[in-house]
Amino acid sequence: MSLIDRHTGFVAALRDAGLPVSIAEGLDAVRSLRLVELTDRESLRAAYAATVVKRPAHRQSFDTLFDLWFPAALGGGVAAGQEPEASAPAVPPARPAKPVPPPLDPEVQARRRELADLLLSGDDAGLRRFARTVVGQYGQAPGGRSWFSSGVLGAMSAETLMAGLLRAVLTGEERGGIAERVARQTFGDRMARFEDLVATEVRRRIAEETGLERTARMSVRPPLDQLDWGRAGRADLAALRREIYPLARRLATRLTARHRLGDRGRLDFRRTVRASLSTGGVPLTTHHRPRRPHKPELVILCDASDSVSSFAHFTLLLTFALREHFTKVRAFAFIDSTDEITRFFAPGVDVADAMTRLAHEADLVWINGRSNYGHAFQVFAERYGQAVGPKTSLLILGDARSNYGDLALPAVRELADRARHAYWLNPEARRDWDTGDSAASSYGKVVPMFECRNLSQLTDFIEEIA
C-alpha cells in the first residue's frame, strides 16, 4: 500500500469514527509530512495529531486508528522495511494447536521474569518488543482462528508481579507510606501500558488477516460527544455527567437570555403619555417598567418506557445538572400514566440508584405499562398543569411513539401556550420519525422538536435556540 493510499484510508477511517476532519485539514496533514522523518513513527503521529485532532476526547480513537494504518511491525513482528533487531529475537511462529500454557510452565515463568524486569526498568521500547513477542506466542486461539488479548494477559498475569516489584524498589523503605503509593502508581501505569501494547498488537494482526477497514470499524468507539445515549454504559454515564454540566449552564443561559431580550417589562403608561406631549400627543416612544430579574423555572417531562430507558438516564443527568441554574426544577416521568419524580433528585444521589428507585417507586403505569402519550399528557395536565406557567420553560423528552393511541394534542398545545418556552428532544434518528407508531410530526407542529441522540446534538440544540 502506497503512502497516498494509507493517508486517504486513514483520513476516511477517522471520519467514519466520528472525528471531524475537513479536506483542508487533510491537506495540512500532507504538507506536514514534508517536515518530519517518515520512518520516525512518533514524529509522524505527532504531525497527524497536530493537524486533524481538535479535541482531547478524540485522541484515543486517533491513536487506535493510527496504529492500524501505520503499524510498527508487519507479519510476525518485523518492523516495516527493517530486519529483526539483534537485541530482540525474532518472534517464534504461533502455535495454534497448543493451548495457553499453565502458570507453572517454565517458558511462561521465564517470560514473566522478563516482563518484571521491563516493568522495573520502565523500558518502553523493550516493552513494545516484548508485547509483540508474547502475542505471537500466546495470542492466537487454538486452531489459528483469530487473535485475542485475553490469552496473553492471562499467561503473563502482570498484576501478580506487583508484590515483587515493590520489594525490589522499597528496600529499606517503610511500607504503606508515600514511597509505596508512588511506586504502586508507577508500576500500575506501566502495566496498563503493557496491556495497551498487547491490544494494539492483537488489532494489528487481526487487521492483516481480515482487512484494515473492517478492523477499524470494530475497534473504535465513537467519541463521547457522538456516543448515542442508548449505547452508554455506567462508565460512559460518569463521563457524560462531566460533559453535561457545562452544557446545562449554557442551556440555562440561553433560556434566561431569551427571557431578558424578549420581555422589556410592563408598559409605563404615565411616562409614555408624558413623553408624547413633545410630539403633539403621538406616542412615538414607549416607556416600560424595569423588568424584575429572576431565574426561569423548568419543568421536564420524560418518557420512561423500556424503548427509551437509556435516554431516561440522560434525562436524569440533565435534570441533575440543570437543578442549580433555575429557581425551581420539577421533573415528571410517564409511560401510560404520569408521576412527579423530583423527589429522587436529592443532592449526592447516584444516577443509577435514582433510576432504580424510579422503576420501583414511581407510579407510571395506568393499565398495561405500554407507552400512551395521550393519556400521560392528560394526566399531567389534570394533576400537575399548574406547574407550567408564564415563567416556565417546558422540556419534553421522548420518542413520540404512542402505540397508535390518542395523542391528546389539545392538552399539549395548551401546555405549550401557557409556558414561556417549550421544546421537545427526540432520541430517535430523524429518518425514523413518522414510521410505524411515531407521531413525531404531529407533536412537532405543536412543540418544536429536535433530534437529540448525543452530546453533539444537544450542543447544536442549545446553539439553535439562542
MOLIN-V137182 format. One line per field, one symbol per residue. psi: psi as a letter, one per 20 degrees, with the letter a starting at -180 (. if undefined). burial: 1 if it has 24 or more other C-alpha atoms within 12 Angstrom, else 0. A space follows every 10 residues. Layout:
# MOLIN-V137182
psi: ???
burial: ???
This chain:
# MOLIN-V137182
psi: prhgggghgg ghhgghijpn orghhhhhgg hhhiirohin hhhgghgghh hiphqhiihg hggghghghm qirqcjjpqp jrrpqhioqq pqqqmhiprp qrhjphgghg hhhggghghh hkngghhghg hhghghgjip qpikgaqqhh gghhghlhhi igghgghhik oiqpqiahgh gggggghghh ghgghghggg hghghghhhi qggghghihp qqqhijpqhi jpaghhhghh ghhhghhggh ghgghhghgg hiojrqpngg hggghihikk jomhpqqqqp poqqqrqppp oppkrhhkhh hhghgggggg hihijqgppp pqqqfjrqqp jhiilqpipq gghhhghghh hqnipgfjjq pngghghggg hghjhihpai jpppoporjk okkkrqilhh gghgghhhqg qpqpppiqqh iiqjqcjpkg hghhhgpppp pnirhghggg gghhj.
burial: 0000001011 1111111111 1000110011 0010000000 0001111111 1110000111 1111111111 1111111110 0000000001 1001000001 1000000100 1101111111 0000011111 1111111111 1000011110 1111111110 1100110010 0000000001 0011001101 1011111111 1111111100 0110111011 1111111111 1100011001 1011101111 1111110010 0000000000 0000000000 0000000000 0000111111 1111100111 1111111111 1111110011 1111111111 1101100000 1101100110 0111100011 1111111111 1001101100 1111111111 1110011110 1111110011 1111111110 0010000111 1111011111 1111111110 110010
